[in-house]
Amino acid sequence: MNSLLFVYGTLRKHEKNHHLLSQSACISEQARTKGCLFDTAGEEPAAVLEADGYICGEIYEADESCIHKLDLFYQGYYKKSVHVETDAGIKKALVYDMKKDDCADFVK
C-alpha cells in the first residue's frame, strides 16, 4: 500500500538524499505544514510540528519499501500523519519529526 509522504530538507528534489525517493512519484512540489525546522549541526534538519510557522516541502507517493528505507534513515525521528497544504488542497501525509524537547540544543 502506498502512502503520501511530506519531505523537507535533504530529501527534496535536487538535494543530496533525494535518491532515497527515486522510485516515488512527486504529487506536489509546493507543499507546507505547520511547524519549524532546527539545524541539528548534522546533515539532516529536524522538523518540530507546532502551531507557529510553516515548513515548506514536497509530497511524494511512497511504497512500503521506501517507507521502510526512510524509517532506517530517520532513526531517532518520529513518524506521524499531518495535514499538508498544497496547491491542490489539503492532503494527509506522513512526516518525520522530532519532539521540541529533543531539539533544545539545536539552532532554530
N, C-alpha and C positions, 0 to 999 in steps of 0.2 A: 504494500500500500504506500502511495506517495503522500508526502506532507509538504505544506508550504513552509518555507524557511526564510526568516528575515536575517540578512547578513550585513555587517558593518566592518570597518577596519580592513584587515589584510585579506579577507575573503571576497571583497568587491572586485568587479572587473578591473583588469589592468594592475591588480595588486599581487604581491608575491605568493599568496596562498590560494589564489583563485583556482588553481589546478585541482584542488580538492572538490570543486563543484563542476568539473569538466563534463560530467555526464548528466548534469541537471539543467533543465530549461529555465531561463530567466523569464519570470512572469511580469516583473515590474522593475524598471531601473530607477524609478522615482518613488521612494517609499520613506516613511518616517514613523517612529513610535515615541511615546513619552519616555524621557529619561536623560541621562548624561553619560559621557564617556570619561574614563580615567586613564591616564598614562601609567602603565604598570611598571615602567622602566625596563620592560622586556620587549618582546616582539609584538605581542597582541594587546590592543586596548581592552579595557574591561567596561562593559555596559552595566549601569545601575538603572533599573526601571523605577522611575519615580514621577510624580506629577509635574515637576518643573522641567522645562526644556524639552528638546527633541534630539533624537538620534536619527541621522539620515542613513539610508542604506538601500538595499535591493532585496527583492523577493525571488526565490527560486523554488521550483518544484523538485524535491529531493526524494529519492527512493530509500528504502530501509538500509541498503548497503552504504549509501552516502551518509546517512544519519549516524550509522554505527562508526564510520571513519571519523566523523566530526565529534562524536562522544569521546573517542580516544584522544583526539587532538585537543579538545577543550576540557581535559581533566582539571578539576578544581573549579569549574564553572557550573552553573545550574542551567537546566533546560526547562523552559516554560512556554506556554502559549500566551500570546499577546494580540491585541488589536493593532493593526498597522494601517496607516492612512496611505492610499495610493491615488494615482490619477484616475483609476477605475473604481474608486470607492474603498470602503473599509474591508480588509481581509484579516482573517485569523491565521497567525503563523507562529511557528516555533522560533525561539531566540535563545542564545546562550548569554547568560548574565552572571553577575556576582552580587552578593549582598553588600549593602553600603558599608557595614562594619568591616568587611574584608578589604575594603579599599581605603581604609583610614590612612595608610602610609603613602598612597598614590596621589599624583597631581591631577586635579580636575581640569 
